[in-house]
Amino acid sequence: MGVNLVGNHYVQEDFVSELLKRDKYSSTRVAIYITLPHANPNFVLKSVISIATLKEVIDWHGESIRLVILIALSKEELKNPEFKKLFSLIHYLSQNPHKLDQLCRTNNVLDILSQMSSYE
């Protein structure tokens, strides 16, 4: 996912190495089945959130994961109130495993965005 962000000019190459280094030393799991990898915002050229939904659970450094939300946000965007809504979504999904399952079984990007934006 990080290499894709580099190729599309969202982040500098150093973002990926920092991302992998950070993930190696500290868990990025934020809820059951959900991980939120991120790296230093100084390497972000254009803010973006990349999402990977997995039909089956994978082992992510000893944690069971089905949803990967890769955050590449500038320092300014980290303060944006809209970004903070992501944590409400994560909490909602962790409390509603059937919704997380439904989200992870969706193949269509627009359906994923629709499900993620209509959780309240």
N, C-alpha and C positions, 0 to 999 in steps of 0.2 A: 504494500500500500504506500509506503514511504517513497519507494523508487518511482511509483506512478506520480506522486506529488512533485517530485523533482523534475520528472520528464515534462510535466505540464506547467512548470515554472511557478508553483505555489510556494515551494521552499527551496533553500539552498541545500547542497549535498550534505553539509555538516548536520543538517536536521536529522537525517536518517541514522548517521553514526551515533549522535546523541540520543536519539530515540531508542536504539538498540542497547546502548550502554545503560541508560536509565532503566529500561525494562529488565535488564539482566540483574540489576542490584536491588530493585524495589518493585514489588507487585503493583500492577496498575489495575487490578481487579477492584471494582467499586461496588459491585453487588453480585448476587448469585448469577452466574452465567454471563456477566457483563464486564468487559475490560475497557479502559479508557487510556490507551497509550498516548503520550504527549512528550514534547521536548521543548527546549529553550525557545521562547518566542522571538529571540533575536535572529533566528535563522528563518523566520517566516517572511516570505515576500508578499504573499496575498493570503489572507485568512481563508481557511476552508476546514470543513469537517468531513471526513471520509468514513463511510459506514460499510461494514461487511457483516452480512447475516449468514449464519451457518445452519444448515439443516440438521446437522448432527453436532454433538458436543465434541470439542477438541481439548486436548491437554495443553494449557498455556502456562508453562513453568509450574506445573503441579496444581493448577486451578482448572476447573471445568468451565469452558467458555463457549457461548453460542452467538454473542453479539460483540463486535469490535467497533468502537467509535474512536477513530484516530483524530485527535485534535491538533490542528496547526493554526493557532491564532496569534495575532500580534498582541503586544501588551495592552494596547488600547481596547481591542476587541474583548479581551478577558474581563474587562470592567463593564461590558455591555449587558444591560439587564436581560436582553433576549438570550444571551449565552447562559445565564443562570437558570433559565427554564429547562435546559438540558438535564440538570440534576433532578428536577421534579419528574421529568420523564423517566429517568433511570430509577428513581424511587418507585414510581408507578409500576414500571415493568417488573421490578423485583418483588412487588406485592401481588402481581397478577401474572403468574407463570403461563397461563393459557394465552394471554395477550402477547407475551414474549415469544411463545411457540408460534403463534399465528404470524407475527412479524418475521420471524426467522424462516418461515416456510414460504414467504412471499418472494417471487422472482422479479416482479415489476418494480422499477425504481419509483415510479409515481405512486404506486400502492404503498410502498414502504414509507415514503414521505407523508402520504395521507394518514396512514396509521400512526405515525409518530407525532403528527401535528394535531390529532383529534383524540388524544388520550384523556383529556380532562372530563 
